[in-house]
Amino acid sequence: MEPQLNNELRGRLTKDGIQIHDQSDFAGMHKAGHLAAQILDEMAEHVFPGQTTGAIDRIIEDKVNAAGATSATIGYKGYKHASCISVNHVVCHGIPGDKKLKDGDILNIDVTVIVDGWFGDTSRMYVAGKLSRKSERLIQVTHDSLMKGIETVKPGNTFGDIGHAIQVYVESQRMSVVRDFCGHGLGRVFHSQPNVLHYGRPGTGAVLEEGMFFTIEPMVNLGRPETKTLADEWTAVTRDKSLSAQFEHSVGVTADGVEIFTLSPAGTFHPTYG
């Protein structure tokens, strides 16, 4: 979902309009991120051939409510669901529905929760049934590209460094990085500056500073990078109908590096782990 500035942002803003958070704010982000990641941990058993994405979404909504949290996506610009579920060639913003998963389908589940006013935003890949070799490789490359991007996060580096690390790795694997969507700032708002591109040139873009919070969420296609948005005005798909995958973490810049707010409590962020 596209970034937007929000006049509720508090505290110091950089010249690029990026909020710098206090050290005390990290705890709130960890709490929100932990819940979002825990819910995704618990969804693995609900992904199987014959299951519908609508049923998965209802389970997610129930888990959010049971935790005393709020879904950030229900009611956002008219959206009606507690998750986005993107299957196969759907790049992002897939709307849950009645279509049943088939054996070998891959899917991204994206969840954002609000806990004590803080937003926890994360997504990861799942597999219904048996994983094909090409899907396995796509998922692995996408996961590794996210982690390579996160490895560049530290004060003094730039957002261009993040995008460059992701792009160079993905393209070295003969896959493509989606240009039409990006990561975003977050904290006590869902979307804010900066736009976190998953491609770029080193040394360009805003300079990273301690206290910045944002998502990194590369979308990687087996084919070409171009996408199109369907008539529902949400669902984005690959133009060439090639498979697409995505992983997303919410992170914060520390004095000497990075903290990941959305680590999997069960260690199952990657679908073949655990």
N, C-alpha and C positions, 0 to 999 in steps of 0.2 A: 504494500500500500504506500502511496507516494508520500515523501516527507512534506511537512508543512511547518512553518513557524507558528508558535503559539504564544500569545502575550502573557500567559501565566508563568512563563519561565522566570525563575528567580535567581539571584546571585549574579556574579560577574559574567559578562559575555565577552568573548574575544572579538576582534575586529571582523571576524567571519560570521559572527552571530552564534557561536557555539558556547553553550553554558559550561562553566567550570564549577563542579560540585565540590562540596566540603568532604573531608575524610569521613565524617559521621554519616554521610549519605550512602556510603558503600554498603552498610549493613542492611538498609532497606532494599537495595537492589539485589543483594544476595538472597534475601528472604523471598522476594517475588520470583527471582530466577529459579530458586530451588523448587518452588511449587510447580512452576511451569514444566521444569525438567522432570520432576517426579511424576506428574500426570502423563507425560510422554513415555516414561519408563513403563507405566502401568498399561499403556495402550497396546504393547506388543502382542499380548495374548488375544487381543480382539481383532487382529488383522489376519484374515485367512480367506481362501477362496469361498465365495458364496456370501460373504459379509457385505453389507452396504456401507458406503461412506456416511450416509445419513445416520445409521445406527452407531457408528464410531463417534460421530459428532455429538449425539445425544449422551453417550457415556461420558465424553469429555465435559459437557455442560454440567452433568450431574456431579462430577468430581470437583469442578470449580466451585459449585454451590456448596457441596459438602465441606469444603475447606474454608468456607466463610469468605471466599474471595469473589471477585467480579470478573466476568469476561470482558476484555477490552474491545472485542470485535462485534459483539451483539449490539446492534444499534449504531455502529460506526458507519456513517454515510449510507444508512439504510440496510446494512448487512444484517442477516438474521441468524447467524450461526456462531458457535463458540470456537470454531476452527476453520482453517482453509485446508482442504485435502486435495492434492494435485496428483493425478494418476497418469503414469506413462509419459505421453507427450505434452501433458499440461505442465507448464513452466511454474506457475504460481497462481494463487487466488482461486483455486478450484473450489466450487461450491458443493458441499455435501448433498447427497441425494439418494435416490432409490436404486441406482445402477449397482449391480453386484460385482465384486472383485473376481477376477479370473486367476487361475493358477499362473504364476509368473509375473503378475502385475507388480510394478514398483510404485510407491506412493510417498509423497512428502506430507507430513502432518505438521501444521504450523499453529501454535497456540500462544496467545498473549493473555496474561492475567494481571489483575490489579490487586495488590496486597498493601494495605495501609497507605494507599496513594501512589505506590511505586509500581512501574510496569515491568513485568518479566516476559520477555519475548524470545521464543526459540522454535526451531523446527528441525526435523530429522527425517531420514528415509526409513521405509519399512518395505517388506516383501510379503506378498500373499503367495504362499506355497513355495515352489522350487525356484531358486534364483538362477537365471541364465548367465552364461559367462560374460556376455556383453553388458548386461545390466550390472553385474558384480563389478566389472572394471569401471563403469561410469560412476557408480556409487563410491568406489574407493578413491578415484581421482577427485571427485567433488569434495569428499570428506578431507582429503589431504590438502586440497587447495585452500579450504577454510583455515586449516591449522597453519599452513604456510603464511597466510595473511595475518593471523593472530600473532605469529612469531615476530612480525615486524613492528608490533605495537609497543612503543616506548617514547617517552618525551624526547623531542628533537627530531624524530622521524616525521614523515608527512603522510597524508592520506593517499597521495600518489604512490608512495612506497608499498602500501597495503595492496592497492589494485594491481600494481606491477608484479608483485610476488605471486598473486593469484593467476594473473593472465599468462605470465611466462610459463608457469608450471602446467596449466591446463593446455595451452597450445603446444607444449612439448610432448603432450600425450595425444596430440592430433584430435583434440576436442575443442569446443568453442565456449567462450564466456558470454552470457546474455548481457547486452548493453542497456536494455530498455527498463530494467529495474535495478534498485540499489539498496544498500543498507541505509540506516538513518540514526540520528540521535534519539535518545529516549531518556527517561528518568521519571519525573512526575507528569510527563505528557507522553503520548503514544509515539508521535513523530515530530521531530524537530531537526534543526541543522546539527550536524553536517549531512550532506548526501555522501554516502560511502560507496564509491564506485569500485567495481571488482576488476577493473582494468585501468591502465594508466602508465605514466612515466615517473620514474623515481625522482624524488626531490621536488615534485609539484604538489599543488594543493595546500590546504591549511596545515600548519605545524601542530603535531600532537602535543598536548599539555596534560599534566597530572590533573585528574578530576573530570576529564571528558568521558561521557558514557555514550555508547553507540552499538549498533548491531553490525556484524559482518555476516553476509548471507549469500554467498555466490550461487548462482544458477548456472549449471553447465549442461551443454547439449552434446549429444553424440554427432549431430550434424552441424548445420549452420546456426549462427547466433540469432537470426531474426525471429521475432515473435509477432503474433497478432492477438488482439483481444476480441472475444466472441460477443455476440449480440447482448448477452446478459450484462455486459460492461464490467465484468469482474474477471472471468476466466481467461488467462493468457496461455496460448499454446505455441508450440514451435511451428513456423510456417512450413517447414519441410516434413513435419510429422515425425521427426526423430525423437528418440527418448531424451528426457531431461531429468536432472536431479538437483537437489538443493539441500544444504545444511546451514543452520543459523545458530550463532551464539550471540548473547549480549555480553559486552565487555566494558571494563573501566580501565582508564590509564592510571597507573600508579607512579610513584616517584622514580622507579627504576624498571618498569615493565608494564605488565598487564594482569588483571584479574578477570577470570571468566565467571560470570554470574550464573550461567545456566548449565553448569556441569551436571552430567547424569549421576544422581545418587547411587544408582545400581551399576554404573560403569557400562551402560548399554547404549550410549549415544550413537554408535555405529551399529547397524542392524546385525552384523555377524559377530559382534563382540558379546561377551558374557554368556 
